[in-house]
Amino acid sequence: MIRGGVLIKIARKARGMTQAFTADCHGVDVDTISRWERLKTPVPFDDAIWLITDVFKMSLTEALELAANENN
């Protein structure tokens, strides 16, 4: 099972975005993005979906495929 923080990290990197840019777009502190990506804090589902679709401009299916390919 792919966790939200991992999905965000993979999608963010695929789009060439920094944690700081992602945090700014989402209106959170960069430490929040870092904690999510390191799986120190769970990502709320709505936040993960919003980041993937609105900031990273990809479908959830596309993000899941990227993550699945990264794990193989």
N, C-alpha and C positions, 0 to 999 in steps of 0.2 A: 504494500500500500504506500502510495506517495503522499507525504505530508505537505501541508500548505506552505510552510516555509521553504521547503526544498523546491516546490513548484514555482514559487515567486522568484527564488534565486536563479533557477534555470531560465525562466522566461525573461527575467531582467537582463541576464547576461547575453541571451540570444538577441536581444534588441540593442545591446551595447550601452546600456544605461548604468549609471552609478547608483549606489545606495542613497547618496545625498540627493540626487535628482529625483529618485523615486519617492523619497521621504517628502521632499518639497511638493511634488505633485499631489501627494496624498494628504498633506497637512499634518504629518507626524514628525517626530524627531528621528534623526538618522539612527539613533540607538534602538529605536523600536523596530525598524527594518532589519537591523543587524540581529537583534534578539529573535525575531521571527525566522530569519534565514538560518540561524545557528540552532534553531529548535529549542531555545531557552524559554520562549513564551509562545503559546499557541496563537495562530492567526485566526481571527474571526472569519468565518466563511464569507460574509459579505465583503470584507476588506480584500480577501484573496481574489474573489471574482472581479471586484471593481478594478484592482490593479492589473489583472491579466487582460481584461477586456478594454478598459478605458485608457490605461497608461501604456501598457505594452502592445495594445492593439492586435490582440490575437484571440482566437476562440479558446475556450477551455479545452476542447478536443486537441487543438494544436499544441497547447502547453503540456497536456498529458502525454502526447506522442513524443515531444522533445524529452520529457522526463523519462519516459520508458526507454527511449533510445540511449540516453545517458547512462542508464543502469545496466545496459547490456554490453 
